[in-house]
Amino acid sequence: MSHRPTRHQTSLARRDARVLAAILGGSGLLHLAKPAAYDAVVPRSVPGPARFWTISSGLAEVGIAAALLAPRTRAAGGLAAAALFVAVFPANVSMALRAVKSDRATTGRRVVTLARLPLQVPLVTRALGVHRAS
C-alpha cells in the first residue's frame, strides 16, 4: 500500500534535498578541483587507479546534486544519494583507519575522520526520505 506524502513531508523533503545537494555539490567540486587529496583516501582494495575513482565520484556527486534540485528528478536523486553515501562508506572507514594509525595525523584529524562515520546514517536516511516524499 502506498501513501501520498503530506505537504509537510514534501516541504521537509525539498529542504533536505537542497541541503544534500549543497553537501554533494560542494564535495563533488572539491573532488574535481583537488583530486590528489581524495586519491589518497581511495581504499587500496578498490581495483584500478585512485584518480579514476576520485573523478568518477566527484562527477557522480555533482550529477546527483543536480538531480536533487530538479523536482522531476528529485526522487531518483534521493535514491542515488543514498546509494552513493553507502558506496563511499568504505573510503571513509579507510580514511579513518589511516588517520588513527598515522604518526603524522593530528588528534583533530583523527577525531574528525572517526566522527564522520556515524554521520553517514542520517545522510542515508534523509536521502531516502527525499526519495519517498518526492
Secondary structure in CASP SS format (residue, H / E / C, confidence):
PFRMAT SS
TARGET T0000
AUTHOR 0000-0000-0000
METHOD secondary structure of the structure
MODEL  1
M C 1.00
S C 1.00
H C 1.00
R C 1.00
P C 1.00
T C 1.00
R H 1.00
H H 1.00
Q H 1.00
T H 1.00
S H 1.00
L H 1.00
A H 1.00
R H 1.00
R H 1.00
D H 1.00
A H 1.00
R H 1.00
V H 1.00
L H 1.00
A H 1.00
A H 1.00
I H 1.00
L H 1.00
G H 1.00
G H 1.00
S H 1.00
G H 1.00
L H 1.00
L H 1.00
H H 1.00
L H 1.00
A H 1.00
K C 1.00
P H 1.00
A H 1.00
A H 1.00
Y H 1.00
D H 1.00
A C 1.00
V C 1.00
V C 1.00
P C 1.00
R C 1.00
S C 1.00
V C 1.00
P C 1.00
G C 1.00
P C 1.00
A H 1.00
R H 1.00
F H 1.00
W H 1.00
T H 1.00
I H 1.00
S H 1.00
S H 1.00
G H 1.00
L H 1.00
A H 1.00
E H 1.00
V H 1.00
G H 1.00
I H 1.00
A H 1.00
A H 1.00
A H 1.00
L H 1.00
L H 1.00
A C 1.00
P H 1.00
R H 1.00
T H 1.00
R H 1.00
A H 1.00
A H 1.00
G H 1.00
G H 1.00
L H 1.00
A H 1.00
A H 1.00
A H 1.00
A H 1.00
L H 1.00
F H 1.00
V H 1.00
A H 1.00
V C 1.00
F H 1.00
P H 1.00
A H 1.00
N H 1.00
V H 1.00
S H 1.00
M H 1.00
A H 1.00
L H 1.00
R H 1.00
A H 1.00
V H 1.00
K H 1.00
S C 1.00
D C 1.00
R C 1.00
A C 1.00
T C 1.00
T H 1.00
G H 1.00
R H 1.00
R H 1.00
V H 1.00
V H 1.00
T H 1.00
L H 1.00
A H 1.00
R H 1.00
L H 1.00
P H 1.00
L H 1.00
Q H 1.00
V H 1.00
P H 1.00
L H 1.00
V H 1.00
T H 1.00
R H 1.00
A H 1.00
L H 1.00
G H 1.00
V H 1.00
H H 1.00
R H 1.00
A H 1.00
S C 1.00
END
